[in-house]
Amino acid sequence: MISFTLWDLARNLLLAARWTLLLSAIAFLGGGIGGLLLLVLRYSGRAPVKRAVALYIELLQGTPLLMQLFLVFFGLPLLGIDVSPLLAAAVSLTLYASAYLGEIWRGCVDAVPRGQWDASASLGMRYFTQLRDVILPQAMRIALPPTVGFLVQLVKSTALASIVGFNELTKTGEILTNATFQPFLIYGLVAAIYFAICYPLTFFARALERRLGLAG
Amino acid sequence: MALPETAQAETQPMIELRDVSKWYGDFQVLNQVNLKVGRRERVVICGPSGSGKSTVIRCINRLEEHQKGRIFVDGIELDADFKHIETIRREVGMVFQQFNLFPHLTVLRNLTLAPMRVRKTPRKEAEELAMHYLRRVRIPEQANKYPAQLSGGQQQRVAIARALCMEPQVMLFDEPTSALDPEMIKEVLDVMIELAEEHMTMICVTHEMGFARTVADQMVFMDKGRIVEMAPPQAFFSDPKNERTRLFLGQILSH
């Protein structure tokens, strides 16, 4: 049996964590754009568009992320589209994140008092100006804690990508465990790395919240 | 058209409501309301809560849509044409019961936002305009504070200044003192009286009858979605014609 030093293990896991970070970033950016799009469609679209958006959100929130991942990974090849594990994971996490973020942000826009729409409309602002200068800045402050909360969730959800064979942090942990038979040590390290990614996010959000709180 | 354009503009009412009706579901909130407000005229609307008085003025700038009848502002009809709505909103300022200042912006930015975004006024000019109106409502020193740092009376004066920064031809006041502590009502009313004395066209929904007596050209009493009585203040207060008006005035003037 080959023996690994602790540093060997940690180094391999840290290298794999880059893929976890990349996947999280893609899903969050893609999900953010998608969520914003859903938000705008929900607020300004016609009735059938609004219903379609609502249905999309219901479907993605009402099914396990793992099933969505399987459907993309095994489904797209049936349509003749070859998908790599990274692509499948990125697509399904993006769809998943857009549904959640769209719904979270809708709640935040709804939480901005009605009077803010009235006041900005009475001053002659157009819909887009109202959103950009009056409603969204206030909604964003409300949205910050739940959005970061979801981002933390999303980082942890990327572990599911290991199941379709994407070599991120959890998958690498699994491979190393198979080679070293030290699951407690390896998965302990894996968990520590997830924590090291997520904790600063929460911390940063709290600091940002305090700063924005001054103007509120 | 016999009249030259300017003379016509003078005689044409600033605001005209013709048989305006509105329903919330089955409940009729406005029932064939007719109202003409001339240029530089100051009208005070009073009535029991739920009588539709706020709804009337919220229809004048299309914060709410009327379902029957016609509304004209400065000769422009308020209809589905979005251009008309925009033009009218630029010329009609509004002050709300709950102030509705933008909490994420400083007082100065609250005032400059609409001129810059809607009228495309350059920032420097917009800021000068804002300071001008802040001086008029007597709180120029609060320009860089956030709304939450001001008292209710100060916030409402900022709200008045914000509406004035668009240099509107008409000001609508929707119970502007109802959310204020008693000691702050006067500072807001003083600002409104000054505006009235400069003959700004105004429609005020208010229960401040002292203010109404001082500034109103016309008093309007509404009940159950209808205009029940309309008269100059002298006649309105001393000799109301309608039983319901008498009852209402008796209730609010008795204490």
Interface residues (C-beta under 8 A of the other chain):
Chain A: P113 G115 Q116 D118 A119 S120 A121 S122 L123 G124 M125 R126 T129 D133 V134 P137 Q138 R141 A215 G216
Chain B: N61 R62 L63 E86 R89 R90 V92 G93 M94 F96 Q98 N100 L101 F102 P103 H104 L113 A114 R117 V118 Y146 A148 A159 R162 A163 M166 L172
